[in-house]
Amino acid sequence: MKQLFLICLLVVSTVTFSQKKKATSKKSSAKSVLAKVDNLTAEIITVNKQKQLVLFVVNEGVQDTLRLKIIDNANYSPLNFKITPFTASNVKLYHIHWEEKNAISTKLKKEEQDIVESQIWNVAKKELLIGNVQKSSHIVETVFLDKNKTASETQERNRKEGFEFNLLPNGDLILKNKTQQNTYAYNVASDKYEMKKGSVSKSTSSKKRR
């Protein structure tokens, strides 16, 4: 009877330890798969308590990790995430696209943001060629009309920041806003997108974002 009791206790202890171990493993390897194309997988992972949006690239059993974005919001969830392969100057590149929605609210101001992020990667060289962020905001704000703040009115406005991104079938891309429209083409020699001659522009080329 005593021997049977010890065996039962051992089984219960083993099951309890296995469940705890499984739960701990799940917590440390928490991830969210967003898209898979070719040998690429986009995921949200946690590294040292820091969320990151990354692109895993597997070649002949070797996995590289390309970081797309560091995430500050614990509830971050990108929308319409896509990985699109395309060819520019006979080089295979990848267009990474996703959208975000943010809401900022205070006693006097409410702002709803629609954000579109676009990145072009040369995965073979692990290079980010273009990083573009376009933001559209709808703002409702209470504005005081006098110094004593006795009278106020509600003002509503829309605001746009950044450039609209448009990838063309030949691999060229257009960045435009109300005052500018710039066309870029991929240069194989420099492994960069460069502004095409004759492109309408009033500013320098889009900055690389890492």
N, C-alpha and C positions, 0 to 999 in steps of 0.2 A: 504493500500500500504506500509505504514511504517512498519507494523507488518510482512508483507511478506518479506521485505528486511532484517529484523532482523533474521528471520528464516533461510533464505539463508546464511547469514553471519555465523550463528551458525553451519550450516552443513559443510560449507567450512572449518571453523576452526577445527572442529572435524576430518574431513578427513585428513587435513594437519598434525594434532597432531598424528594421528594413523600411518601415513606413516613414520614420523620421529621416532616414538617409535619403529616401526618394524625394521627400518634400524639400529638403535642403538643396538637393541637386537641381530641382525644378526652379527654385528661386534664383540660384546663381547663374543659370543658363537661360533665363527668360529672354525670349525673342519673338519678333513678329515678322513673318514673311510678307512682303508687299507685292513682289513681282519676280518672275523667272523668265529669262530669255537666253537662248544659247547656253553658254557656260556661266552666265551671270545670275546672281540672286541678290535682290535688294531686301534688306531686313532692318528692323529697329532692334538694337542690342543694348545691353547695359554693361559698361566697363568701369569698374571702380566706382559704382553708384552713379555714373554719368551716362545718360542715354545718348545714343548716337544713331544716325541714319547712315548705313554703310552699304557698299556694294561688294559682295564676295565674288571673286573671279577664280575659277578652278581650271588649271592647265596641267594635264598629265599628273593628276593627283596632288599638285601643289596649289594651295589656296592663298591668294592675295586679298587684302582688305583695303578698299578705297573708301575713305570717309567723305560722305556727301554733305553732312550737316551735324553740328553739335546741338543737342536738344535741351532747352532750359525748362520747357513746360512738361510737367509729369503726365499730363493728360493728352500729350501731343498725338495727333492722328491725321496723317496726310490724306488727301482726297485725290481720286483719279490718278493714282500713281502709274506711270508707264515707262517702260524701257523700249526704245525703238532703234533697231540697227539701221544704218544707212551707209551709203558710200559717197565719199568726196575725193575727187582726184585719184580714184582707184584704191583708196584706203578705207577700210571699214572702221566706222566710228559709231558711237552710241549716244542717242539723245535721251536724257533722263528728265522726265516732266512730272511735277506734282503740284497740288494746290493746297492752300491752307485757309482756314477761317479763324479770325481772332476777334474777341470782343473786349473792349476796355471801357470800364464804367466807373465814374465818380459821381459825387453829388451834383455837379454842375455840367458834366460832359459825358456823353455816350458815343463811342466810336466802334463801328463794325468794319473790319478789314477783310478784304479778299486778296489773297496773295498767290501769285503764280511764280514758281521757280522752274528755271530751265537750265540744264547743264549739258555740255557736250564733252564726252571723254574719248580720248584715244586709250582704250583699255590695254592694248598691247604694250604701250609705253608708260602706262599708269599716269597719264597726264590729263589734267582738267584743262580743256582748251577755252571754254567759254562758261561763265557763270552769270546768269541774269535773274534779277528779281523785279517783278512788277507788282505794285500794290495799288489797290483802289479802296478808298475809305469813304464811308458815309458817316457824317458827324452831326450830332444834335447837341447844341450847347446853350446853356443859360448864360446870358451876358448882361451884366449890370450897366445901367445907363448913367448912374451918378456915383460920386465918390463915396457917399454914405450907404450905397447899396440898398436904396429904398425902392428903386424901380428897376425892372429887368424885362428882358424879352428873350424868347427862344429863337435861336438862329440855326438854320439847317443848311448844310453844304456838302458837296462831294469834292474829294481830292484824289489826284492820281500822281503816283511817283514811279520813276523808273521808265524803262522802255518795254514796249510790246515786242515779243519774240516771235519770229515767223521763220521756220525752216523750210527752204525750197526743195523741190524734188531733185535738183542737181547737187545738193549738199551745201549750197550757199545759204546764208541766213540774213534776215533783215531785222534791224533794231530800229524802232521808230516811236516817236511821241508826237505831240502837237506841232512842234517846231522843227523836228529833225527826222530824217530817214536815211540810215546808213546800211549799205550792203557789204557783207564780208564774205570772203572766199578762203577756203583752206589751202595753205601753202605747205606742200609736202616737205620741202627743204628745211623750213624753219619749224615745222610741226606746230603752226599757229594759224588762227583765223586773222586775216589781214583785210583792211578796208580796200575795196575795189576802186580802181581809178574811175572817176566820173560819178562816184557815189555822192549824193547830196548830204552834206554834213556841216555842222557848226560847232562840233566838239571833237575831242579825241576819241579813240576807240574805247570800247567797253573794257573796264578793268577786269583782270582775272580775279576770281574769288576762290579762296581756299578755306 
